[in-house]
Amino acid sequence: MPGYLLHAGATVACAHTGKATPAAPPDTRVKVGGFLVTVATDKYTVLGCPLPAQPGTGPCVSAQWAGAATRVRAGGVPVVLSDSPSVCTPTGTPLTVQVAVQRRVRGV
């Protein structure tokens, strides 16, 4: 299903409202809305997850995209769409794109 391309300036959070940001600058030269696009290999760091620390399920600390566009690539790597699935570690919950997604470029 088509979705808007996600960029590094978008507001992304874990399912528990912890703020997720790219762990490293995106490794691409492709920009949308003045920001570098996010690609499937980009890892995210999660800060401020309010989930209490428990053995094996503690708060979300990182996340990885589990899916991306099938027909659009940047630097040879599939780009992430605003509705692409993701998984947070160690909870297994998804990331949520909240706001600030550009609305001009869509991918499949």
N, C-alpha and C positions, 0 to 999 in steps of 0.2 A: 504494500500500500504506500502511496507517495506521502512524503512528509517534508517539512522544512528542514534545511540543513542546520545543524547545531554548530554554534561557534564558541570560541573560548570565553567570550564575554557574557554568555547566557547564565542565568541564575538557576543552579541545579542543587537539589537537596536529596538526602536519603529519605526513606519512608518515615523517619522519626524527626524530620526537620533539621538535621545536621547539615551544615553548608558543605557542598562538594565543589572542589576546584581542581583544575588540571594539575597533576603532580609535577609536570615539566611543561615548558612551552610546546605547543603543537608543532610537530616537525613537518611543516608543509609551507608552501608559498601561496596557497590559495586563500583568499579572503572573501568574506561576505559581510556587508555592513561595516567594513573597516576592521573586522576581527578575523583572526585565523580560524579556519574550519576545524572541527574536531574530527579525528579519524578513529577507526575501530581499535587501533593499537594504543590509543591514549589512555593512560591510567589516571584515576582521580583520587585525591586525598579528601577524606571526610573529617571535618572538625565540628565540634559542638553537638554531637549526637547525644541526646538526653537519655538514651536507653541505659539502664543501670548495668554496671559491670557484673557479669555472671560467667562462671566457667563455660567456655565453648560458645557463648552467645553474646558476650560483652557488647559495647557500643560499636557502631559502624566506624571503621578506620580507613578503609579504602574501597574503591569500586572499579569495575572493569566493564566495558561495553560487551554484551553478549551477541549483538547483532548490529547490522549496519545496512546501508544501501546496497543493492545488488547491481546497479547499473551506473553509479556515479562514484568516481575515485579522485583522490587528490594525492599526488606523489605515488601513484600506484596502489594506494590503500583505500578501501571503501570508506566513504564519509559516514558520520553518524547523523541520523535523522532525529527530529525532536521526539519521535515516538519509538526510537530504537530501544530494545530491551537491555537491561544491565543487571549486574549482581554486586551487592555490597558484601564486604568481608568483615567480620565473620558471620553476620546475621543472615545473609542470603536474600535480603530484601532488595527491591529495585531502587534506582535513582528516579527522581521526578524532575522534569524540566518545568520550572515554575513561571518565569517571566523572561523578558528580554531576548526572545528568539526572533531573529530577522524574519520578515514575512515576504521576501521577494524571490528567493531561490528555493525550489522544491526538487527533491530527488526521489528516485524509485530504487 
